[in-house]
Amino acid sequence: MLDATTRSGGTATATPPAAATELALTAPVPAGLAARWTRVLLSPWSRLSLLVALLVAAASTVLLFEPQQLLADGWPPQLGGAAAALVFAGAYGLCAVAFVPRPLLNLAAGALFGSQLGIGAALAGTVLGAGLAFTLGRVLGQDALRPLLRGRLLQGADSQLSRHGFRSMLAIRLFPGVPFAAANYCAAVSRMGYVPFLLATALGSIPNTAAYVVAGSRASTPTSPAFLIAMAAIAVPALAGAVVAWRKRHHLRGR
């Protein structure tokens, strides 16, 4: 049975059904429609929606599967030493992007690898997680969110991060009250460069990360000097940060 025919010079030529189907599938899409769909899919708000969907999926995965427990149990069991620390650092970075609290990951690094190797693995995971979040925010969210930076407070914060990126991010990492994920995405929306962001993250995260890792490595001996010093290094900056935030809040109210 023939589905299609063409006439050339009075002669009918039959087109088989398979050939007719292939012609229909390979028919060119109108250029205007393809360009319109490309603009829609690559528009700032479409990319921002993709970013939100990725972050919601990551947070849901953490709530369902609790990967931090897998890391705390010493995964992967077949690896040891530096190889296990590298795998841990990669998993740490992914968990940090998925909003797993870094103190839990730092404590796990200390419990698994001890102070020295644990600090290295935790810092590597911190920089990796910050870099991944910064890239996602810069590629998928910056174009849509920058036009929304209105008001003196938001514009002042954006100007500070854009003009003094390294100094601002270093202070944010040293200040214990700023959430890790929030700092990553705020920096991504600004015009801060990759190198200042990653360098400030690496340097500013050393004190807090080291304190948690040492505490995790000495958790079995809570009366040891190293554990007590580590806990003091965690508590004192947190208390100082709370006092500074309280004073700033009342100062702004007074103004």
C-alpha atoms as one frame of an Amber mdcrd trajectory, in Angstrom:
protein
   0.000   0.000   0.000   1.356   3.413  -0.985   0.977   6.471   1.258   2.423
   9.253  -0.840   3.041   9.941  -4.537   4.864  12.641  -6.433   4.492  13.568
 -10.079   7.375  14.516 -12.334   6.747  15.074 -16.005   3.407  13.244 -15.845
   4.910  10.159 -14.220   3.735   9.147 -10.737   6.427   8.039  -8.301   5.348
   6.242  -5.129   6.937   7.011  -1.773   7.051   4.077   0.684   5.514   4.591
   4.158   8.909   4.406   5.932  10.375   7.047   3.645   7.356   9.289   4.176
   7.740   8.981   7.963  11.458   9.808   7.741  10.718  12.880   5.655   8.167
  14.036   8.233  10.605  13.591  11.120  13.452  15.376   9.391  11.344  18.296
   8.196  13.010  21.539   9.322  11.465  23.333  12.307  10.616  26.955  11.537
  13.577  29.100  12.451  11.423  31.570  14.344   9.904  28.897  16.601  13.299
  27.324  17.381  14.810  30.704  18.217  11.846  31.571  20.426  12.130  28.339
  22.424  15.881  28.802  22.747  15.387  32.281  24.175  12.768  30.999  26.622
  14.917  28.099  27.852  18.029  30.263  28.214  16.268  33.260  29.717  17.399
  34.445  33.162  14.181  33.378  34.867  14.269  29.901  33.309  17.821  29.430
  34.580  16.826  30.721  38.014  13.942  28.234  38.084  16.400  25.464  37.257
  18.656  26.599  40.113  15.761  26.568  42.571  14.715  23.103  41.376  18.269
  21.782  41.808  18.573  23.194  45.319  15.179  21.837  46.363  16.116  18.412
  44.990  19.454  18.504  46.822  17.845  19.491  50.119  15.183  16.797  49.699
  17.860  14.202  49.037  19.634  15.168  52.242  16.416  14.885  54.257  15.570
  11.491  52.769  18.945   9.741  52.663  21.034  11.646  55.250  24.387  11.383
  53.428  26.141  12.993  56.383  25.495   9.805  58.343  27.145   7.822  55.556
  30.232  10.012  55.819  30.310   9.797  59.606  30.286   5.984  59.417  33.532
   5.976  57.453  32.386   5.594  53.849  33.854   4.232  51.673  35.070   1.339
  53.838  37.403  -0.120  51.214  39.589   2.998  51.085  41.999   4.358  53.640
  44.484   7.147  54.196  44.852   9.903  51.611  42.563   8.194  49.066  39.709
   8.067  51.575  40.367  11.702  52.512  40.093  12.752  48.843  36.813  10.881
  48.402  35.567  12.393  51.643  36.480  15.893  50.417  34.487  15.375  47.216
  31.477  14.078  49.118  31.869  16.934  51.618  31.642  19.482  48.809  28.456
  17.940  47.397  26.894  17.743  50.850  27.778  21.377  51.543  25.995  22.429
  48.340  22.987  20.394  49.504  22.815  22.418  52.764  24.289  19.804  55.105
  25.632  21.809  58.086  29.408  22.126  57.858  29.999  21.632  61.598  28.675
  18.074  61.271  30.959  17.392  58.321  33.948  18.911  60.112  33.343  16.800
  63.208  33.082  13.710  60.992  36.378  14.608  59.282  38.136  14.798  62.630
  36.615  11.553  63.882  37.574   9.671  60.700  40.998  11.049  59.823  42.358
  12.772  62.905  43.468  16.380  63.180  45.981  16.865  60.357  44.433  14.822
  57.541  40.944  15.769  58.710  41.671  19.500  58.481  43.024  19.073  54.947
  40.012  17.027  53.827  37.528  19.422  55.433  39.152  22.531  53.932  39.293
  20.929  50.485  35.616  19.999  50.761  34.767  23.509  51.940  36.451  25.154
  48.963  34.911  22.607  46.567  31.417  23.140  47.954  31.793  26.918  47.869
  33.082  26.804  44.295  30.199  24.606  43.123  27.600  26.834  44.780  29.261
  29.986  43.414  29.260  28.536  39.888  25.605  27.505  40.076  24.594  30.908
  41.402  26.684  32.815  38.868  25.525  30.824  35.803  21.896  30.233  36.723
  20.911  33.037  39.069  22.949  36.199  38.587  21.176  37.605  35.512  17.730
  37.209  37.070  18.575  38.442  40.554  20.804  41.443  39.868  17.909  43.639
  38.626  16.196  42.974  41.981  19.030  44.532  43.998  17.155  47.651  44.993
  17.257  49.603  48.180  20.188  51.059  50.054  20.980  47.915  52.053  21.076
  45.490  49.108  22.950  47.901  46.868  25.463  48.634  49.611  26.108  44.925
  50.207  26.467  44.300  46.479  28.868  47.211  46.106  30.982  45.984  49.015
  31.201  42.443  47.642  31.863  43.613  44.087  34.515  46.242  44.866  36.230
  44.607  47.847  35.618  40.942  47.126  38.560  39.315  48.889  38.403  41.476
  52.015  34.640  41.181  52.332  34.538  37.413  51.840  37.433  36.893  54.243
  35.508  38.778  56.940  32.352  36.793  56.186  34.163  33.466  56.503  35.789
  34.527  59.761  32.480  35.767  61.174  30.655  32.687  62.562  27.127  34.037
  62.201  26.905  34.126  58.381  25.450  30.913  56.869  27.810  29.190  54.439
  25.281  28.745  51.617  23.915  32.286  51.910  27.415  33.750  51.596  28.105
  31.616  48.523  25.013  32.695  46.612  25.246  36.348  47.647  28.800  36.415
  46.322  27.659  34.723  43.110  25.021  37.393  42.467  27.612  40.145  42.976
  30.441  40.849  40.543  33.106  39.236  42.709  35.695  37.183  40.839  36.313
  33.467  41.259  39.885  33.756  42.524  39.219  36.260  45.356  36.168  34.271
  46.392  37.925  30.896  46.559  41.093  32.290  48.150  39.177  34.175  50.843
  37.050  31.085  51.484  40.121  28.883  51.933  41.898  31.298  54.285  38.875
  32.481  56.248  37.559  28.965  56.877  40.761  27.695  58.520  40.116  28.730
  62.166  36.540  27.495  62.464  37.166  24.334  60.437  40.270  23.433  62.418
  38.458  23.905  65.725  35.630  21.560  64.744  37.963  18.953  63.248  40.149
  18.902  66.374  37.042  18.618  68.533  35.863  15.682  66.430  39.224  13.955
  66.622  39.346  14.293  70.441  35.673  13.651  71.145  36.523  10.406  72.902
  38.551  12.355  75.489  36.399  15.400  76.298  38.607  16.413  79.227  41.794
  16.622  77.166  43.395  20.067  76.709  43.116  19.833  72.918  39.358  19.205
  73.080  38.787  22.002  75.585  40.826  24.470  73.539  38.922  23.490  70.389
  35.579  24.006  72.113  36.731  27.395  73.373  37.800  28.317  69.825  34.276
  27.473  68.690  32.370  29.131  71.529  34.289  32.407  71.878  33.940  33.576
  68.218  30.276  32.537  68.231  29.639  34.550  71.391  31.567  37.519  70.020
  29.597  37.350  66.792  26.306  37.287  68.667  27.331  40.357  70.691  28.404
  42.260  67.580  25.166  41.367  65.771  23.107  42.455  68.788  24.900  45.795
  69.015  24.600  46.404  65.263  20.885  45.606  65.404  20.259  48.131  68.166
  22.475  50.687  66.433  20.454  50.363  63.241  17.209  50.667  65.225  18.469
  53.832  66.845  19.311  55.320  63.470
